[in-house]
Amino acid sequence: MNLRVILSLTLVFLFSGCVNEDNKQEIIEKKPKVVKVFDLKKSTSYKNNARYPALVYSLQDSTMAFEVSGKITKFYYNEGDFIKKGSVVAKLDDTIYRASYNSALATYKQSNLDYKRYKKLYQSRTIAKRDYEKVRQSLDVNRANLRIAKKNLDETKLIAEFDGVMAKKLVKDYARITAKQAIIRLQDNSAYKVKFFAPESDILAVKEKITEESASKMVDFFVTVGKLEDKIPAKFIDLSTTAEEVSRTFEVTLKINSFKDKNIFPGMTAHVDVIEKQKREKRVFIPAKAIFNNSGNESFVWVINNQNKVSKQKVEIGKLTNDSIEIKSGLESFSKIVTSGIRFLSENDEIKVYKKLGN
């Protein structure tokens, strides 16, 4: 084999190696880059709003108790059962109270007969006024005693104060209880209250008195419970005018409807978005970390097309609020932007949406 042939083969192998290296490099560069994405269409989280942590409460919540002491003879409902207003929830042994009522009733009846008899005698001037007044006063006392005995007898039945669910039974069956001792917890879950605390700076920023009517004109309230994605419309109920001593915040109460297809219960955590009505459609806020600048100090974001590829989009920015920034123009035709790894992206890069593993 002559020198010319050897050189030719060597060049072929070297060229092939370079091509393979280029192909490998090209394959590496085409691998999708994993990034976090912000959906402009689905989320109102970064529109012009305020967000507060909140808790869910029953529309009505009552710890019920007997007004008299005694032994429980029966519970008519179990935990989780629905109870109509006016229904008997539990009953005490009423033997002593019924006997007291019967005795008071007999005494009252006799006293009433005596009163009628003495009244006739007084009117005929047969007895003195002093004797008549004594019998009349005795009737009044016996009437009052009868009312007390009747009330005590009635109190041996625990009556539901409103439609609700027996959330918790607080004593055992056949327990001996004292007056005012908590027996059950009744909750009205036909709707829910949602409470959060607003700082005084947010309260002072409102230029008119906050009422149910004015609040509905100025803002929309949306509640998100736990990890549910649904944003539930809420109605303003009231604002506490007394600040919390430590935090100097004011309690705001909202109302949301219940849902048959969602397991929402009192005590669950939530957050509330308060969105200005007059500005909600005109101003859009995005995560501030999505913005990057060029050497000319112009602002850009990476927008995503239908092929999951990115392109640089110039935007006009406005007000910065906490971790979000106002976009005045530039995103009208787009729905998704990149919010992580923006320094490592290039024009037309293919991306893959980051998904959190586990909880």
Summary of the structure (lengths in Angstrom):
residues: 359
radius of gyration: 38.1
end to end distance: 68.3
largest distance: 161.8
contacts: 990
relative contact order: 0.18
helix: 29%
strand: 38%
